[in-house]
Amino acid sequence: MREINVSRIEETVRELCIKANLLLPQDMEECIGCGAKAEKSPVGRAVFDDIIENIRVAKEEKIPICQDCGMAVVFIDIGQDVHFIGGSLREAIDRGVSRGYTEGRLRCSVVGDPLERVNTGDNTPAVVHTRIVDGEGVRITVAPKGFGSENMSRLKMMTPSVTVDEIIDWVVEAVAKAGSNPCPPIVIGVGIGGDFEKCAYLAKKALCRPVSERNPKPLYAELEAKMLEKINRLGIGPQGFGGTQTCLAVNIEQAPTHIAGLPISVNVGCHVTRHASKEI
């Protein structure tokens, strides 16, 4: 049994909150560069130039890539042979978020109650997803999620009789309805299977997968490619000004489901699809 003091969790979460908001993942930055070269619209290419310049300035000046520093979503994989000491794990995560956002001078966007709408002032509480895995390690991923893109997400409880083409068309329709709202070029996370809440979790988790990696199952890798092609035929383009590069990648995650159901969800990520990870 390995003991880990929750103070290490707090410090790691603090570090990742700041890193994720200042530095785009390398694979995402490279994908944006490829999108800029592939864009056929002159206006679209100019928008890509601005996006690339913004990434550079954020990195050099150590300022947020986007003014919406997002709601902190924390994925934590916990080895079953780990024992946390020194206090509450949940409280340590929220302390880390609080310190990361206040000490990092990141915009705090969380309200304590959805109807009373009073800002908590430190971006807590975080949305936390825990998973028990083998071993005695802990892996933490912080994925700040802005709501310009989050608000464009959708979920539908389809039936097993639905065709693959209907699934593709529903995902493409979600992007068409979103238009310029999620700040394209976007990344699309798709969840297929599970139940109502598992499906949404899969779509959010999909956005944390490197955009350069395809689903290991050929069936889903082919689906990713077909969805990406049809989305980019919409012509929405960078920031909605028209063009050939509306979407940079489609990532699908799937899970077993009930014989009577086929849940499908779409979680939209903007061109600042951020996440940072660390293992303890």
Contacts in CASP RR format, 6 or more apart in sequence:
PFRMAT RR
TARGET T0000
AUTHOR 0000-0000-0000
METHOD contacts of the structure
MODEL  1
MREINVSRIEETVRELCIKANLLLPQDMEECIGCGAKAEKSPVGRAVFDD
IIENIRVAKEEKIPICQDCGMAVVFIDIGQDVHFIGGSLREAIDRGVSRG
YTEGRLRCSVVGDPLERVNTGDNTPAVVHTRIVDGEGVRITVAPKGFGSE
NMSRLKMMTPSVTVDEIIDWVVEAVAKAGSNPCPPIVIGVGIGGDFEKCA
YLAKKALCRPVSERNPKPLYAELEAKMLEKINRLGIGPQGFGGTQTCLAV
NIEQAPTHIAGLPISVNVGCHVTRHASKEI
1 81 0 8 1.000
1 82 0 8 1.000
1 83 0 8 1.000
1 136 0 8 1.000
2 81 0 8 1.000
2 82 0 8 1.000
2 83 0 8 1.000
2 136 0 8 1.000
2 137 0 8 1.000
3 82 0 8 1.000
3 83 0 8 1.000
3 84 0 8 1.000
3 85 0 8 1.000
4 82 0 8 1.000
4 83 0 8 1.000
4 84 0 8 1.000
4 85 0 8 1.000
4 138 0 8 1.000
4 280 0 8 1.000
5 84 0 8 1.000
5 85 0 8 1.000
5 86 0 8 1.000
6 84 0 8 1.000
6 85 0 8 1.000
6 86 0 8 1.000
6 87 0 8 1.000
6 88 0 8 1.000
6 89 0 8 1.000
6 91 0 8 1.000
6 92 0 8 1.000
7 86 0 8 1.000
7 92 0 8 1.000
8 280 0 8 1.000
9 76 0 8 1.000
9 84 0 8 1.000
9 89 0 8 1.000
9 92 0 8 1.000
9 93 0 8 1.000
9 96 0 8 1.000
9 138 0 8 1.000
9 140 0 8 1.000
9 280 0 8 1.000
10 92 0 8 1.000
10 93 0 8 1.000
10 95 0 8 1.000
10 96 0 8 1.000
10 99 0 8 1.000
11 96 0 8 1.000
12 140 0 8 1.000
12 278 0 8 1.000
12 280 0 8 1.000
13 74 0 8 1.000
13 92 0 8 1.000
13 93 0 8 1.000
13 95 0 8 1.000
13 96 0 8 1.000
13 97 0 8 1.000
13 100 0 8 1.000
13 126 0 8 1.000
13 140 0 8 1.000
13 142 0 8 1.000
14 96 0 8 1.000
14 97 0 8 1.000
14 99 0 8 1.000
14 100 0 8 1.000
14 103 0 8 1.000
15 100 0 8 1.000
15 278 0 8 1.000
16 140 0 8 1.000
16 141 0 8 1.000
16 142 0 8 1.000
16 276 0 8 1.000
16 277 0 8 1.000
16 278 0 8 1.000
17 72 0 8 1.000
17 96 0 8 1.000
17 97 0 8 1.000
17 100 0 8 1.000
17 101 0 8 1.000
17 104 0 8 1.000
17 106 0 8 1.000
17 142 0 8 1.000
17 144 0 8 1.000
18 100 0 8 1.000
18 103 0 8 1.000
18 104 0 8 1.000
18 106 0 8 1.000
19 142 0 8 1.000
19 276 0 8 1.000
20 142 0 8 1.000
20 143 0 8 1.000
20 144 0 8 1.000
20 274 0 8 1.000
20 275 0 8 1.000
20 276 0 8 1.000
21 64 0 8 1.000
21 65 0 8 1.000
21 66 0 8 1.000
21 69 0 8 1.000
21 106 0 8 1.000
21 144 0 8 1.000
21 274 0 8 1.000
22 58 0 8 1.000
22 59 0 8 1.000
22 62 0 8 1.000
22 63 0 8 1.000
22 64 0 8 1.000
22 65 0 8 1.000
23 58 0 8 1.000
23 59 0 8 1.000
23 65 0 8 1.000
23 276 0 8 1.000
24 32 0 8 1.000
24 55 0 8 1.000
24 58 0 8 1.000
24 65 0 8 1.000
24 272 0 8 1.000
24 274 0 8 1.000
25 210 0 8 1.000
25 273 0 8 1.000
25 274 0 8 1.000
25 275 0 8 1.000
25 276 0 8 1.000
27 210 0 8 1.000
27 211 0 8 1.000
27 212 0 8 1.000
28 187 0 8 1.000
28 211 0 8 1.000
28 248 0 8 1.000
28 273 0 8 1.000
29 55 0 8 1.000
30 212 0 8 1.000
31 211 0 8 1.000
31 212 0 8 1.000
31 248 0 8 1.000
31 249 0 8 1.000
32 48 0 8 1.000
32 51 0 8 1.000
32 52 0 8 1.000
32 55 0 8 1.000
32 185 0 8 1.000
32 248 0 8 1.000
32 271 0 8 1.000
33 48 0 8 1.000
33 52 0 8 1.000
35 48 0 8 1.000
35 185 0 8 1.000
35 245 0 8 1.000
35 248 0 8 1.000
36 45 0 8 1.000
36 48 0 8 1.000
36 49 0 8 1.000
36 51 0 8 1.000
36 52 0 8 1.000
36 245 0 8 1.000
38 244 0 8 1.000
38 245 0 8 1.000
39 45 0 8 1.000
39 48 0 8 1.000
39 237 0 8 1.000
39 238 0 8 1.000
39 243 0 8 1.000
39 244 0 8 1.000
39 245 0 8 1.000
40 243 0 8 1.000
40 244 0 8 1.000
41 237 0 8 1.000
41 238 0 8 1.000
41 241 0 8 1.000
41 242 0 8 1.000
41 243 0 8 1.000
41 244 0 8 1.000
43 241 0 8 1.000
43 242 0 8 1.000
43 243 0 8 1.000
44 237 0 8 1.000
44 238 0 8 1.000
44 239 0 8 1.000
44 241 0 8 1.000
44 242 0 8 1.000
44 243 0 8 1.000
44 245 0 8 1.000
47 237 0 8 1.000
47 238 0 8 1.000
47 239 0 8 1.000
47 241 0 8 1.000
48 185 0 8 1.000
48 238 0 8 1.000
48 245 0 8 1.000
51 238 0 8 1.000
51 271 0 8 1.000
54 65 0 8 1.000
55 65 0 8 1.000
57 63 0 8 1.000
58 64 0 8 1.000
58 65 0 8 1.000
64 106 0 8 1.000
64 107 0 8 1.000
65 272 0 8 1.000
65 274 0 8 1.000
66 146 0 8 1.000
66 270 0 8 1.000
66 272 0 8 1.000
67 107 0 8 1.000
68 107 0 8 1.000
68 109 0 8 1.000
68 146 0 8 1.000
68 147 0 8 1.000
68 148 0 8 1.000
69 101 0 8 1.000
69 106 0 8 1.000
69 107 0 8 1.000
69 108 0 8 1.000
69 109 0 8 1.000
69 123 0 8 1.000
69 144 0 8 1.000
69 146 0 8 1.000
70 107 0 8 1.000
70 109 0 8 1.000
70 123 0 8 1.000
70 144 0 8 1.000
70 145 0 8 1.000
70 146 0 8 1.000
70 147 0 8 1.000
71 109 0 8 1.000
71 110 0 8 1.000
71 123 0 8 1.000
71 126 0 8 1.000
71 127 0 8 1.000
71 144 0 8 1.000
71 145 0 8 1.000
71 146 0 8 1.000
71 147 0 8 1.000
71 150 0 8 1.000
72 97 0 8 1.000
72 101 0 8 1.000
72 110 0 8 1.000
72 123 0 8 1.000
72 124 0 8 1.000
72 126 0 8 1.000
72 127 0 8 1.000
72 142 0 8 1.000
72 144 0 8 1.000
73 126 0 8 1.000
73 127 0 8 1.000
73 129 0 8 1.000
73 142 0 8 1.000
73 143 0 8 1.000
73 144 0 8 1.000
73 145 0 8 1.000
73 204 0 8 1.000
74 93 0 8 1.000
74 97 0 8 1.000
74 126 0 8 1.000
74 127 0 8 1.000
74 128 0 8 1.000
74 129 0 8 1.000
74 140 0 8 1.000
74 141 0 8 1.000
74 142 0 8 1.000
74 143 0 8 1.000
75 129 0 8 1.000
75 131 0 8 1.000
75 140 0 8 1.000
75 141 0 8 1.000
75 143 0 8 1.000
75 205 0 8 1.000
75 208 0 8 1.000
76 93 0 8 1.000
76 128 0 8 1.000
76 129 0 8 1.000
76 130 0 8 1.000
76 131 0 8 1.000
76 138 0 8 1.000
76 139 0 8 1.000
76 140 0 8 1.000
76 141 0 8 1.000
77 130 0 8 1.000
77 131 0 8 1.000
77 133 0 8 1.000
77 138 0 8 1.000
77 139 0 8 1.000
77 140 0 8 1.000
78 130 0 8 1.000
78 131 0 8 1.000
78 132 0 8 1.000
78 133 0 8 1.000
78 137 0 8 1.000
78 138 0 8 1.000
79 132 0 8 1.000
79 133 0 8 1.000
79 134 0 8 1.000
79 135 0 8 1.000
79 136 0 8 1.000
79 137 0 8 1.000
79 138 0 8 1.000
80 132 0 8 1.000
80 133 0 8 1.000
80 134 0 8 1.000
80 135 0 8 1.000
81 135 0 8 1.000
81 136 0 8 1.000
81 137 0 8 1.000
82 135 0 8 1.000
82 136 0 8 1.000
82 137 0 8 1.000
82 138 0 8 1.000
90 128 0 8 1.000
93 126 0 8 1.000
93 128 0 8 1.000
94 124 0 8 1.000
94 125 0 8 1.000
94 126 0 8 1.000
97 122 0 8 1.000
97 123 0 8 1.000
97 124 0 8 1.000
97 125 0 8 1.000
97 126 0 8 1.000
98 122 0 8 1.000
98 123 0 8 1.000
98 124 0 8 1.000
100 106 0 8 1.000
101 107 0 8 1.000
101 108 0 8 1.000
101 122 0 8 1.000
101 123 0 8 1.000
102 108 0 8 1.000
102 121 0 8 1.000
102 122 0 8 1.000
106 123 0 8 1.000
108 119 0 8 1.000
108 120 0 8 1.000
108 121 0 8 1.000
108 122 0 8 1.000
108 123 0 8 1.000
109 119 0 8 1.000
109 123 0 8 1.000
109 146 0 8 1.000
109 147 0 8 1.000
110 119 0 8 1.000
110 120 0 8 1.000
110 121 0 8 1.000
110 123 0 8 1.000
110 124 0 8 1.000
110 125 0 8 1.000
111 117 0 8 1.000
111 118 0 8 1.000
111 119 0 8 1.000
111 120 0 8 1.000
112 118 0 8 1.000
112 119 0 8 1.000
112 120 0 8 1.000
112 125 0 8 1.000
129 201 0 8 1.000
129 205 0 8 1.000
137 279 0 8 1.000
137 280 0 8 1.000
138 279 0 8 1.000
138 280 0 8 1.000
139 277 0 8 1.000
139 278 0 8 1.000
139 279 0 8 1.000
139 280 0 8 1.000
140 277 0 8 1.000
140 278 0 8 1.000
140 279 0 8 1.000
140 280 0 8 1.000
141 208 0 8 1.000
141 275 0 8 1.000
141 276 0 8 1.000
141 277 0 8 1.000
142 275 0 8 1.000
142 276 0 8 1.000
142 277 0 8 1.000
143 204 0 8 1.000
143 207 0 8 1.000
143 208 0 8 1.000
143 274 0 8 1.000
143 275 0 8 1.000
144 274 0 8 1.000
144 275 0 8 1.000
145 204 0 8 1.000
145 269 0 8 1.000
146 270 0 8 1.000
148 181 0 8 1.000
148 182 0 8 1.000
148 183 0 8 1.000
148 270 0 8 1.000
149 181 0 8 1.000
149 182 0 8 1.000
149 183 0 8 1.000
149 186 0 8 1.000
149 268 0 8 1.000
149 269 0 8 1.000
149 270 0 8 1.000
150 267 0 8 1.000
150 268 0 8 1.000
150 269 0 8 1.000
151 181 0 8 1.000
152 174 0 8 1.000
152 177 0 8 1.000
152 178 0 8 1.000
152 179 0 8 1.000
152 181 0 8 1.000
152 182 0 8 1.000
152 268 0 8 1.000
153 174 0 8 1.000
153 200 0 8 1.000
153 203 0 8 1.000
153 265 0 8 1.000
153 266 0 8 1.000
153 267 0 8 1.000
153 268 0 8 1.000
154 174 0 8 1.000
154 265 0 8 1.000
154 266 0 8 1.000
155 196 0 8 1.000
155 199 0 8 1.000
155 200 0 8 1.000
155 203 0 8 1.000
155 263 0 8 1.000
155 264 0 8 1.000
155 265 0 8 1.000
155 266 0 8 1.000
156 170 0 8 1.000
156 263 0 8 1.000
156 264 0 8 1.000
156 265 0 8 1.000
157 196 0 8 1.000
157 261 0 8 1.000
157 262 0 8 1.000
157 263 0 8 1.000
158 166 0 8 1.000
158 167 0 8 1.000
158 170 0 8 1.000
158 261 0 8 1.000
158 262 0 8 1.000
158 263 0 8 1.000
158 264 0 8 1.000
159 260 0 8 1.000
159 261 0 8 1.000
159 262 0 8 1.000
160 259 0 8 1.000
160 260 0 8 1.000
160 261 0 8 1.000
160 262 0 8 1.000
162 262 0 8 1.000
164 223 0 8 1.000
167 192 0 8 1.000
167 223 0 8 1.000
167 264 0 8 1.000
168 223 0 8 1.000
168 226 0 8 1.000
168 227 0 8 1.000
168 230 0 8 1.000
169 230 0 8 1.000
170 264 0 8 1.000
171 188 0 8 1.000
171 190 0 8 1.000
171 227 0 8 1.000
171 231 0 8 1.000
171 250 0 8 1.000
171 264 0 8 1.000
171 266 0 8 1.000
172 227 0 8 1.000
172 230 0 8 1.000
172 231 0 8 1.000
172 234 0 8 1.000
174 266 0 8 1.000
174 268 0 8 1.000
175 186 0 8 1.000
175 188 0 8 1.000
175 231 0 8 1.000
175 234 0 8 1.000
175 236 0 8 1.000
175 246 0 8 1.000
175 247 0 8 1.000
175 266 0 8 1.000
175 268 0 8 1.000
176 234 0 8 1.000
176 236 0 8 1.000
178 186 0 8 1.000
178 268 0 8 1.000
179 236 0 8 1.000
179 240 0 8 1.000
180 236 0 8 1.000
180 239 0 8 1.000
180 240 0 8 1.000
180 241 0 8 1.000
182 268 0 8 1.000
182 269 0 8 1.000
182 270 0 8 1.000
183 239 0 8 1.000
183 270 0 8 1.000
183 271 0 8 1.000
183 272 0 8 1.000
184 236 0 8 1.000
184 237 0 8 1.000
184 238 0 8 1.000
184 239 0 8 1.000
184 240 0 8 1.000
184 245 0 8 1.000
184 246 0 8 1.000
184 247 0 8 1.000
184 270 0 8 1.000
184 271 0 8 1.000
185 237 0 8 1.000
185 238 0 8 1.000
185 245 0 8 1.000
185 246 0 8 1.000
185 247 0 8 1.000
185 248 0 8 1.000
185 271 0 8 1.000
186 246 0 8 1.000
186 247 0 8 1.000
186 248 0 8 1.000
186 268 0 8 1.000
186 269 0 8 1.000
186 270 0 8 1.000
186 271 0 8 1.000
186 273 0 8 1.000
187 207 0 8 1.000
187 211 0 8 1.000
187 247 0 8 1.000
187 248 0 8 1.000
187 249 0 8 1.000
187 250 0 8 1.000
187 251 0 8 1.000
187 268 0 8 1.000
187 269 0 8 1.000
187 270 0 8 1.000
187 271 0 8 1.000
187 273 0 8 1.000
188 227 0 8 1.000
188 228 0 8 1.000
188 231 0 8 1.000
188 247 0 8 1.000
188 249 0 8 1.000
188 250 0 8 1.000
188 251 0 8 1.000
188 266 0 8 1.000
188 267 0 8 1.000
188 268 0 8 1.000
188 269 0 8 1.000
189 203 0 8 1.000
189 204 0 8 1.000
189 206 0 8 1.000
189 207 0 8 1.000
189 250 0 8 1.000
189 251 0 8 1.000
189 252 0 8 1.000
189 253 0 8 1.000
189 266 0 8 1.000
189 267 0 8 1.000
189 268 0 8 1.000
189 269 0 8 1.000
190 202 0 8 1.000
190 203 0 8 1.000
190 206 0 8 1.000
190 224 0 8 1.000
190 227 0 8 1.000
190 250 0 8 1.000
190 251 0 8 1.000
190 252 0 8 1.000
190 253 0 8 1.000
190 264 0 8 1.000
190 265 0 8 1.000
190 266 0 8 1.000
190 267 0 8 1.000
191 199 0 8 1.000
191 200 0 8 1.000
191 202 0 8 1.000
191 203 0 8 1.000
191 206 0 8 1.000
191 252 0 8 1.000
191 253 0 8 1.000
191 254 0 8 1.000
191 255 0 8 1.000
191 263 0 8 1.000
191 264 0 8 1.000
191 265 0 8 1.000
191 266 0 8 1.000
191 267 0 8 1.000
192 199 0 8 1.000
192 202 0 8 1.000
192 220 0 8 1.000
192 252 0 8 1.000
192 253 0 8 1.000
192 254 0 8 1.000
192 255 0 8 1.000
192 262 0 8 1.000
192 263 0 8 1.000
192 264 0 8 1.000
193 199 0 8 1.000
193 202 0 8 1.000
193 254 0 8 1.000
193 255 0 8 1.000
193 256 0 8 1.000
193 257 0 8 1.000
193 261 0 8 1.000
193 262 0 8 1.000
193 263 0 8 1.000
193 264 0 8 1.000
194 202 0 8 1.000
194 255 0 8 1.000
194 256 0 8 1.000
194 257 0 8 1.000
194 258 0 8 1.000
194 263 0 8 1.000
195 257 0 8 1.000
195 258 0 8 1.000
195 263 0 8 1.000
196 263 0 8 1.000
198 255 0 8 1.000
198 263 0 8 1.000
199 255 0 8 1.000
199 263 0 8 1.000
199 264 0 8 1.000
199 265 0 8 1.000
200 265 0 8 1.000
200 267 0 8 1.000
202 253 0 8 1.000
202 254 0 8 1.000
202 255 0 8 1.000
202 265 0 8 1.000
203 253 0 8 1.000
203 265 0 8 1.000
203 266 0 8 1.000
203 267 0 8 1.000
204 267 0 8 1.000
205 253 0 8 1.000
206 251 0 8 1.000
206 252 0 8 1.000
206 253 0 8 1.000
206 267 0 8 1.000
207 251 0 8 1.000
207 267 0 8 1.000
207 269 0 8 1.000
207 273 0 8 1.000
207 275 0 8 1.000
208 275 0 8 1.000
208 277 0 8 1.000
209 251 0 8 1.000
209 253 0 8 1.000
211 248 0 8 1.000
211 249 0 8 1.000
211 251 0 8 1.000
211 273 0 8 1.000
212 249 0 8 1.000
213 251 0 8 1.000
214 221 0 8 1.000
214 224 0 8 1.000
214 225 0 8 1.000
215 221 0 8 1.000
215 223 0 8 1.000
215 224 0 8 1.000
215 251 0 8 1.000
215 252 0 8 1.000
215 253 0 8 1.000
215 254 0 8 1.000
217 254 0 8 1.000
220 252 0 8 1.000
220 254 0 8 1.000
223 250 0 8 1.000
223 252 0 8 1.000
224 249 0 8 1.000
224 250 0 8 1.000
224 251 0 8 1.000
224 252 0 8 1.000
225 250 0 8 1.000
227 250 0 8 1.000
228 247 0 8 1.000
228 249 0 8 1.000
228 250 0 8 1.000
231 246 0 8 1.000
231 247 0 8 1.000
231 250 0 8 1.000
232 244 0 8 1.000
232 245 0 8 1.000
232 246 0 8 1.000
232 247 0 8 1.000
234 246 0 8 1.000
235 242 0 8 1.000
235 243 0 8 1.000
235 244 0 8 1.000
235 246 0 8 1.000
236 242 0 8 1.000
236 243 0 8 1.000
236 246 0 8 1.000
237 243 0 8 1.000
237 244 0 8 1.000
237 245 0 8 1.000
237 246 0 8 1.000
238 245 0 8 1.000
238 246 0 8 1.000
238 271 0 8 1.000
240 246 0 8 1.000
248 271 0 8 1.000
257 263 0 8 1.000
END
